[in-house]
């Protein structure tokens, strides 16, 4: 259900960018990162399964969009899912890393180590979180 809404938003953003003449940026909204491997497998596998018969036809539209090339799906591990900052409480290093990934922190005025923690800064994972 959530993937269907994300696909709809992606298609809408692609249309807006096209209308504005910013077609070079459509690839950025075309790829959707997903951390649910079950939903990813269902979206990519066009076969009918008995366990999916409860899914309404409108949700099969994700498959059609993939086949048409309107969107692409990429697996993104839960630790790298920047959207988690909006949906759950996070430990401070993860919160800082995702804040950097969203561009919510001014890197010029605040040292990165203060935001994400020394260990994340040393291992190079600070500011990551994009899947595509």
Residue, then its C-alpha position, 0 to 999 in steps of 0.5 A: x500500500x505504501x509503495x503504491x503511494x510512493x509510486x504515485x508521488x514519483x510519477x507526479x514529481x516526474x511530470x512536474x519536473x518535466x513541465x518545469x524543464x528539469x528533465x535531468x532531475x527525473x532520474x532522482x525521483x524515478x528510483x524508489x528505495x524500499x526496505x521491505x523485501x516481500x513488497x519488493x519481490x511482489x512488485x518485481x515478480x509478475x506471476x500470480x500467487x495464491x497468497x496475493x489474491x487479496x491485493x486489489x487491482x489498483x496495487x498491481x499498477x506498481x508492476x505496470x509502472x516498472x514494466x513501462x520504465x516509469x520507476x525503478x525499485x532498489x533495496x535499501x537496508x533499514x539502517x540506510x533508510x533516510x525516511x525512518x527519521x519521519x516514522x520512528x525514534x532513532x538513536x542519536x548517531x542515526x538521527x544525525x546521519x539521516x539529518x545530514x542525508x536530508x540536508x537539514x543540518x548546515x555542515x559549515x556551521x556545525x562539525x559533522x562529528x558533533x552531529x553523527x558521533x565520532x565512530x560514524x564519522x571515522x567509518x565514513x558512513x556520515x551523510x549516507x542514506x541514499x539508496x539509488 
